[in-house]
């Protein structure tokens, strides 16, 4: 008689079955000998994929917490994790509810959640493989390709979810076992672990070679390069980029803000006044709605502020965890002040002239 334990108790094998034989992975998850184990498996996989794909951001967060403030480091780490895991967790919740509804007379919330955990795994697998492949060839993924990969991951997850719905309606049954099934799960599982290892190695190599890029922006350090598109009209049309290097030789005030932020708006008139001075450039980096931001500037008569739209990377690189977030850069490109919250920017600019 074949022993089923290698399939049921090995994390690597269960992950492999989720890739290669999802129906058997669902059968294992739907069994009631180990309730909740699929949730633990998903959590482990989430952490592994997070480290393999987001190590750069996590290192930056830890560095920020150690050099600037622990709270800021925690906030940055949370932002990295939520940005990476939000879609997967949202899918998990929706899938669990759908499976519970599909269970009919056999519905069981715990079992539905276990099955949903297996259905969510394709989202992680696609993200892992895509991120590792992109970093291996060092390419920037076009937007269309990003949408295509997202479609593939949801299509795969949708197929597994359909299998899970059938399992939810069926009675609890022990999964079939065979040496071939054990071998398939183990091979596919170690293949997934291998991709994680490659991703981790590539992330470490990149981090070692780009320490300056991950270093927190602090007073006395060189200002990180930035080049962001100007906002051209109230429709949010983006025009030519403005680079920090375009303002070399001038005092630069970099202000991160959003249209809903009252403290941000309160200091805009003062920033406009600074922008009218010949030796000062003020780069207003909008974080939420470029079109609305343009309309607000147009109505207020702000003509000298350089309004640009954040690309999602510059704000992370500058350690923005709350707004207004203002960075003052001197004529040589060195950071002379980092201010979180309201600040008398004019006084700091005047001090640089002395």
N, C-alpha and C positions, 0 to 999 in steps of 0.2 A: 504493500500500500504506500502511495506517495505521500511524503511529509509536506504539508502546506506551509510550514513555518517560515522557510526562506522568503516566500513571497509576502507573507503577512507582516513579518516583523522587521524587515530591512527597509530603512528609509530610502536608500539608493534604488532598490528594486521597485519600490512603490512609485518613485518618481519616474523610473524608466518605463513602467507600465502605463503611467499617465501619458507618456509620449507615444509609445509604440502600440499599446493595447488598452486604450482608455476604457473599454467595456469591462475588462477584468479589474482595472483600477477602481472603477465605480462599484463593482461587485464587492471588492474588499472594503471600500469606504462605507458601503451600505450595510455591511455586517454589523452586528451589535456586540461582538466580543470585545471590541476596542472602540467604544464611542468617543468621539472627540479627537481621535488620533489624526484624522485628516486635517483638522484645524491646526494641530501642532506641526504637521508636515508642511502645510502652506506657510505657516509663520517662519519655519526654518528656511524654506525656499525663498521667501520674501527677503529675509536678512542676507542670505547668500547672494542673491541677485543684486540687492541694494549695494552691498560692498563691492561686487564685481563691476557694477556699472556707474556707481556714484561715489567712488572713493575720492575723486578729486574734490568734490564739494564737501565731503565729510572731513577731509584733512583741513580744508580751508576753515570749516566751522570750528574744529578743535583749536586751530591756530588762533583764530579770532578770539575765542574764549580765553585762551591762555595769555595772549598779549594785550587785549583790550579789556574785555569784561566777560566773566563767565556766562552771565545771562544772555549776552549777545551771541555767544557761541552756541548756546542751547537753542536760541531762536533760529539761528542759521541752520543748525542740524535738523530741526523740525521742518524748516522750509524745504530742505533738500529731500527729506523723507516723504513729506506730504506731496510734493511735486512729482515724485517718482511713483508713489503707491496709490494715489487717490483714485485713479481709474480702476485699478484692480480691486480695491476695497469696495468701491461703489458697485462694480459688477458682482462681487461676492454677495452683497446684501440683496440686490435685486434678484439674482439667481436663486438664492435661498428662499425668498418669498414666492417666486414662481414655482419652485419645486414643491414647496409646502402646499400651494394651491393645487398643483397637479397630482398630489398624492392620493386624493380622494379619500376613501374610507381608511386607507393605510397611512394617511399623512402623519408625519412625526417631525416636529421642528428640528430636533437634534440631528436626525438622519438627513433631513433636507439640507442642513448646513454642511454636514460632512460631504454630501454629494456635490454641493456648490463649490466646496474647496477644491475638488478635483477639476470641476469645470472651469475654474479661474486660472488654473495652472498654465494653459496655453498663452495667456497674456504675458506671463513672466518668461516663458520659453522664447517667444518671438522677440521680446525686448532684449533678452540676454544675447541671443544669437546675432541679432541685427547690430547691437551696440558693439559686440566683440569684433564682428566682421568689419564694421566701419572703422574702428580704431586700428585694426590690423593693416588696412590699406591706407589709413590716414586720409579719409575723404570727408567732405561736408555733404550730408545727405540733403538732396533737394526736397522741397516741401511736398511735391507730388509723390515722391518715393516714401516719405514719412506717412502720408495718408494711405498709400497702398499697403505698407506694412501694418498699419493699424487695422485696415480692413481685413487683412489676412488673419491677424490675431483674433479679431472678433468673430470671423467666420469659423475658425477652428474651435474657439470657445463655444460658439453657438451649436456646432455639431455635437460636441461633448455634452452640452447642456440638454440637447434633445435625447441623447442616450441616457442621461441622468434622470430625465422625466420618466422614461420607461422603467428605470430601476426603482424610482420612487413609488410607482404604481404597483410594482410587483412585490411579492412577499420577500422577506429576508432569506437569502440563500447563501450557502458557503460558495465561494468562487471555485471554479474548476482548477485543478492543480496538475502540473506535469513538469518534468525536467526542462522541456522546451520553453515553457512559460517562465520558469525561474531564470533560465539563461537569457531569454529575451529581455526581461525586466532588468536583470543585472547589467547586461551590456549597454542598453539604452541609458540606464541610470548613470553608469560611469562615464558614458559619453557626455551627458549633461554636466556632470561634475568636472569633466575635462574642459568644457567650454567655460565654466565658471573660473577654473584655475587660469586659463589663458587670459580671460578678461581681467582677472586680478593682477596677473603679471604685467600686462600691458598698462594697466592703470598705475602700477607702482613705477614702472619705467618712465612713463610720462610725468608723473609727479616729481621724480628725482631730477628730471631734466627741465622742469618748469617751476622751480620753487619760487621764483620772482613773481610768477603769475598768481600763485596761491597765497603769497604773503599778504597779511591784512594791510589795508590802507591806514597808515598811522602818520602822525606828524613827524616830518623829517625824512619820510620815504619818498622815492620817485612816484609821481602820479601815474597810475596805469594808463596805457594808451586807450583811447576810445574814439570811435567814429560812428556817429548815429545820424540817421536821416532827418532832415528838417521836415517839419509839418507844413505843408503847402497851402491847405485850405480847410474849410469847415467840414469837408467830407472825410477828412483824415488822410488825404493823399500825401504820400511821402515823396519828398524831393531829394536833391543831392545831399550827401552826408556832410556833416561838420565834424572835423577831427580836432582832438585836443592840440595836436601839433599845429593846426591852423592859427592858434592863439599864442604860439611861442613868443616870448618877449613881452607879454602882457600879463597882468594879474587876471587869473581866471577863477570865477566863482561857479562851482558846479552844484546845482540845486535839484535834488530829486523830490518830486511832488506829485500830487494827484488832484483831480478836479473836486473831489469830495472832502479834501483835507482843509478845514478852516484855518488852522495855524499856517499852513502852506500859503494860502491865499492872502492871509494877513500880512505876510512879509514880501509879497510880490511888488507892491509899489516901491518899497525901499530897494529891491533888487533892480527894478527898472531904472531908478535913479542912478544906481551904480553903473548900469549898462550904458548910460549916456556919457559916462566919463571916458576920455580918449584912451586911457591906459588900462581899461577893465573890460573883459568879456564876461558875460553871464550866460551860462548854458543851462537852460531850464529843461530838465529831462522828465517828460511826462510818463507816468507809470500806468495810466488806466485808459484814457480815451482821447487820442490825438485830435479828433475832429472837434469834440467839445472844448478841449484845451485851446484850440485855435480860435474858436468863437469867443471864449472868455477873454483871451488876450486882445482880440480885435475890438470887442466892446469896451474894454478898459483902456484901450489906446496904448497898449504895450508894444512898441515898435522896435525897441532895441534889444530886448531879450532874445536870445537864440533858442527858439523852441524846437526841441527834437523829441523823438519817441524812443523809449527804451526798447532794447531787443531781448530783454530777459536775462542777458548775460552781464551787461555792464553793471546793473544794480547789484547783482550777486558779487561781482568782482570788487565793488566798492563797499561791500559789507552793509548794504541798506537793510535794516531790520525794522525801522520805524521812520515816519516822515513827519515834518520836513527833515531831510538829511542833507547837510551842506558841507562841501569840501572846498577849501580855499587853496589854490595853487599859485606859487610865486612865478616870477618872470622866467626862472630857469627850469620850471617844470617840477619843482619839489612841493610836496604837500606841507602847508603851513597851518592847517587847522581842519579838524573833522568835528562837526557839530551835529548832534542828534537832538532835534527839537528846536524851538526858537532861539535865535542868537542875533546879537548886534553885528551883522556882517560888515556894515560900513566901518565900524571901529577897527575891526580886524584888517580890513583892506587898507585903511589909513596907516595902520602900524607897519605894514609892509613897505610903505613909501618912505619911512624914516630911516 
